Amino acid sequence: MSHPPVPLGVRACLLYNRLFSWRFRDRAEAHKLLQTDPARFREGYFDYEFGKTAQLMAKFDGFSVEGKTVLDFGCLNGGSTLWYASHGAKHVIGVDINREAIAEARRIISSKSKPPDSPIELRVAGDQRIPVEDESVDLVISEDVVEHLKNPDATFQEWNRVLVPGGHVLISFGPLWYHPHGVHLWEVFPGPWNHVIFPERTVISALCLLKNREQRDVSYVDLGMNKMTLGRFERAVEGSGLKCLRIHRHAAWRLSPLLRVPLLREFFASQVDSILQKPAA
């Protein structure tokens, strides 16, 4: 059976990325492990999440989970959830829209020989609704989730709803959409700005070829990317009712001066660390 010819644009996309095939080999290996041994990958990723949560909290000097009710928003397999429970939180609620990930989190946390110091609840969230009561959370913490939210504006308003007056949101996410790797497909597209140089349909077709998938009419949104930019994030915060106490914008390749140039900042914005607060009653 003959295969249809590969369009010229797709071939150009594949060739462009082949030039950078030496990059991100560790991510490619992790992706292969996910495909061949998902259980082992999840166990390893749980340990990775647990280990890097200390680094996340170090970004927000002065903030502690001790004695607080913490919402781990986008908890995935629960590594960060267990970290908060093991470091003095009064109560930890882990939520994620991925039902399978929540089931894995329950399994892995329950398999740990030492039980957490604080009670943990794991709940499946909806796209626009967090299964948490009004004004019941002291601290919302979220890492690498904002760029994947289907409705960021609704989620930010939900954070406002569940927080007690004066409560805080600690968020860290990236890379942003126009970053050299804003499409989050390092393992197959190591070339910088691949999604900017080539049309979306071309990139999707190349992705299907590389992963031996049937050609489908899908978009970046279907792949879990909401095309979050700095400007969109700042507007979402403004409309949420939350106050931005601090924002730190990181730059790709440490080119921070370019973040001050309006036409360039979106193309070099790598990551955002921000502290938001619900106004006190």
Secondary structure, DSSP 8 states (H G I E B T S, - for coil): -------HHHHHHHHHHHTTTTS-HHHHHHHHHHHH-HHHHHHHHHHHHHHHHHHHHHTSTT---TT-EEEEET-TTSHHHHHHHTTT-SEEEEEES-HHHHHHHHHHHHHSSS--SS-EEEEE--SS--SS-TT-EEEEEEES-GGG-S-HHHHHHHHHHHEEEEEEEEEEE---TTSTTTT--TTT--STTHHHHS-HHHHHHHHHHHTT-------TTTTT-----HHHHHHHHHTTT-EEEEEEEEEGGG-GGGGGSTTTHHHHEEEEEEEEE----
